[in-house]
Amino acid sequence: MSGQSGDALLSSCTPSAEAVSDALLEKILQLAAPHTDAAEAYFVSSQDTPIEFENNRLKSLQTTAVQGVALRVIRQGRLGFASSTDLTRLEDLVAAAVQTAEIGSAADFEFASNFHSWDGAVNFPTPATQSALPTTEELIEVGEHLIRRIHDYNPEILVDIGFYQGSRIVRIATSQDVYAERTSRTISASLSGNLVRGEDFLQAGSSDVQRDHPPDYDRLLNQLLQKYRWAEQNASITSGSFPVVFTPRAAAITFGSLFSSVLSGQSVMQKASPLADKVGETLFDSRLTVFEDPNLGVNACSFDDEGTPTHRKAFIEQGTVTGFYWDRRWGARAGHASTGNGFRGGLSRPTPSTVNFCVAPGSTATDALIASMKEGLVVDQVLGAGQSNQLAGEFSVNLALGYKVENGEIVGRVKNTMVAGSIFEAFQQLEELGDTPEWLGSRAYVPSLKFAQLGVAAKG
């Protein structure tokens, strides 16, 4: 038994979640009590079913069930940690956590206390009824139908489709009177097509994830086909400064992780964030408000993975920096209370992380943002995150899919094009925000963004 990363969670030979009762966490705390000053037990159980189509054909489907437990302890002022997917060896788990405390870091924070939460007592809206999630057979039929619809448009497109159904239970208890439980059921769908025309390779995609009900497959299909229609003609743009519209997908990928990095309390304490001493300063256009709302989205939750209640919070309010997000460890080091942002990857230790990254919308439709440009660029898909120096607020993204705009209309697809800048310069050039935010995956909820001028570099 030893401290392990979240990768240790990948085990499929475990008992069902229903077989694990509250007695498991109580037993761990009881075993730890004689040897520790405080203890925190974290249990997670999940079941996942991915279904994949590749190049127009069903490739794979499987179901994986996973369970595990992680234990943090404080002993003589030091932290100990251990995790395991073997729920029959709780004594060994406790012994390993106690042993690691002998060489652990100083415990400069306390575990959560005096908090109880369970299904039915969460503080976010839940549907009155849960629709039945589709069966594997139904998803295979949906995949085959989508492939046929795409081939009605162009039979040369090679179609990839991924469905992912997951259920998850999280329970946490501490020796300071915490017991919290949350459950979730999610289904995601990703739809992409690859079209080869000579030496030209065009890939377009759309995706969605929902909680307790399936995504809108027709909407995903129509989004994908629209991207291909806009890309039927090639266009060119010269290097220089131009108005640029980022669609929600591109905005989330380009700016989401960048803002999350500079707003992290850990980055602030490590003096790596350029915003560390900027609270109260107006550094961005007044149209920009960046916030987190744990009441929204697939990851909606009433407590984090340390048992701390979550709440809505603004990090940037009308262009002014208002604060950062903290877990218990980094918050204590900075003299701040946790903001309910201690989350784990699998069975790892908690670190500062957001439930979601949200940007307040504007009042203009995306079509109108595009129509307002005499000459400019629409960024729809980017290659990776692409930041050149994330903690400095810099970004540099190559366009996987982008369009040239002339006199308010998309005239074709641009290739070999890059957009670069910094969030401090770009968001002083923020001209308008779209009126309809969209989810990218489960963590970003943003509208389209229009910048008056950004640097564009184009090759031949």
C-alpha positions, 0 to 999 in steps of 0.5 A, spaced: 500 500 500 502 506 498 500 513 496 498 513 488 496 518 483 489 518 480 491 513 475 491 507 480 483 508 479 483 504 473 481 497 476 475 493 473 474 488 478 471 491 484 464 490 487 458 494 485 457 501 488 451 499 492 455 494 496 459 500 499 455 503 505 456 508 509 460 503 514 466 503 509 468 511 511 466 510 518 470 504 519 476 508 516 475 514 520 475 509 526 481 505 524 485 512 523 483 515 530 488 512 535 494 514 530 492 520 528 490 527 530 485 528 524 483 524 518 479 525 511 476 519 507 474 520 500 471 514 496 469 514 489 465 509 484 464 510 477 462 506 471 463 508 464 461 506 457 465 509 451 462 507 444 467 509 438 466 509 431 472 510 426 472 511 419 465 510 418 465 503 422 463 501 429 470 500 432 469 499 440 465 499 446 466 496 453 464 498 460 469 499 466 467 499 473 471 503 478 472 504 485 477 506 490 478 510 496 483 515 498 485 517 505 489 523 508 491 524 515 494 529 520 499 526 525 504 530 529 503 536 525 504 532 518 500 530 513 500 523 510 496 520 504 495 513 501 490 510 496 487 504 494 482 500 489 482 494 494 477 496 499 478 489 503 485 492 506 482 498 510 488 497 515 493 497 510 490 503 507 490 507 514 497 504 516 500 507 509 497 513 510 500 514 518 507 511 515 507 517 510 506 522 515 512 521 518 516 524 512 510 528 510 509 536 509 507 540 515 499 540 516 498 548 515 491 547 514 485 543 517 480 538 514 473 540 513 468 540 519 461 541 520 458 539 513 453 534 511 450 533 504 446 528 500 442 527 494 436 531 495 439 536 499 444 539 494 443 547 493 443 546 485 437 545 481 435 538 479 430 535 474 424 533 477 424 526 473 430 523 470 430 521 463 432 514 461 439 514 458 439 510 451 442 503 451 448 501 447 444 498 442 440 505 441 447 509 441 449 504 435 443 506 431 444 513 433 451 513 430 449 509 424 444 514 422 449 520 423 454 517 418 448 516 413 446 523 414 453 526 413 454 521 407 448 524 404 451 531 404 458 528 402 460 520 401 467 522 401 467 524 409 470 519 413 466 520 420 468 519 427 463 518 433 464 517 440 459 516 445 461 516 453 456 514 458 458 515 465 455 514 472 459 517 478 458 517 486 463 521 491 463 520 498 467 524 503 467 524 511 472 527 516 473 526 523 471 533 524 463 531 523 463 531 515 459 527 511 457 528 504 455 525 498 453 526 490 452 522 484 451 524 477 449 521 470 452 524 464 452 522 457 457 526 451 457 525 444 463 527 439 462 528 432 467 529 427 469 528 419 475 528 415 475 530 408 481 529 404 481 533 397 488 532 394 493 535 399 488 538 403 486 535 409 479 538 412 477 536 419 471 539 422 467 537 429 462 538 434 461 535 441 456 536 447 455 533 454 449 533 458 447 531 465 441 526 466 439 526 459 442 525 452 445 531 447 441 534 441 444 529 436 441 533 430 444 540 433 451 537 433 449 534 426 447 541 423 453 544 426 458 539 423 454 540 416 454 548 417 462 548 418 463 544 411 459 548 407 463 554 410 469 551 408 467 549 401 471 555 398 478 556 400 480 564 402 486 567 404 488 573 409 494 577 409 498 578 415 496 584 420 491 586 425 484 584 423 477 584 427 477 577 430 471 573 432 472 567 436 466 562 436 464 559 443 468 552 442 475 556 440 474 561 445 473 556 451 480 552 448 484 558 447 482 562 453 479 558 458 485 554 461 489 561 460 484 564 465 484 558 470 492 558 470 492 566 472 486 566 477 489 559 481 491 561 488 496 556 487 499 560 482 498 566 486 502 563 492 508 561 487 508 568 484 507 565 478 500 569 476 501 576 473 495 578 477 497 576 484 498 583 486 492 586 482 486 585 486 482 591 485 485 593 479 481 594 472 485 590 467 480 588 462 475 591 458 468 593 462 464 588 458 468 582 461 466 578 467 469 571 469 466 567 474 464 560 476 457 558 478 457 551 481 450 551 480 450 550 473 452 545 468 454 537 468 459 538 474 454 542 478 456 540 485 454 543 492 461 541 495 468 540 493 473 534 494 475 536 501 468 537 503 467 544 503 461 547 500 461 551 493 458 557 491 458 562 485 464 567 485 466 572 480 474 573 479 473 578 474 467 583 475 466 588 469 474 588 467 476 589 475 480 583 478 476 581 484 479 575 487 482 567 486 480 560 487 483 556 493 483 549 496 484 548 503 492 547 503 493 553 499 488 558 502 491 557 509 498 558 506 495 565 503 491 566 509 484 565 505 479 561 507 477 555 501 473 557 496 470 550 495 475 549 489 479 543 492 478 537 487 482 531 485 483 527 479 481 520 481 484 518 487 490 523 488 490 529 493 486 535 492 489 541 488 485 548 486 481 547 480 474 550 478 468 547 477 467 551 471 469 557 467 464 562 465 464 568 461 458 573 462 454 574 455 453 580 451 447 582 447 449 580 440 448 574 436 454 571 433 451 572 426 451 579 427 458 579 430 460 576 424 456 581 419 459 587 423 466 585 420 468 589 413 474 584 413 476 579 418 477 572 421 472 567 424 476 562 429 472 556 430 477 550 431 484 551 434 490 546 434 491 544 442 491 550 447 497 553 443 499 558 449 506 560 448 507 562 455 500 561 459 502 564 466 504 570 463 497 571 459 500 569 452 496 565 447 498 563 440 494 558 436 494 555 430 487 555 426 485 548 425 478 551 422 477 558 421 474 562 416 475 569 412 469 574 412 468 580 407 463 585 407 460 581 413 459 574 410 463 568 410 467 567 404 471 561 405 476 557 409 483 560 411 489 555 412 496 556 415 493 561 419 495 563 426 492 568 431 497 571 437 497 576 443 496 576 450 489 576 454 491 583 457 492 586 450 486 582 447 481 584 452 482 591 452 480 590 445 474 586 446 468 589 442 462 585 443 460 578 446 455 574 443 448 573 447 448 565 447 453 562 451 455 554 450 458 549 454 465 546 451 465 539 454 463 540 462 467 545 464 467 552 460 461 556 459 462 562 454 459 566 448 462 568 442 467 573 443 469 579 438 475 583 438 476 589 434 484 588 433 488 581 434 495 579 430 494 575 425 500 571 421 498 567 415 503 563 410 502 564 403 
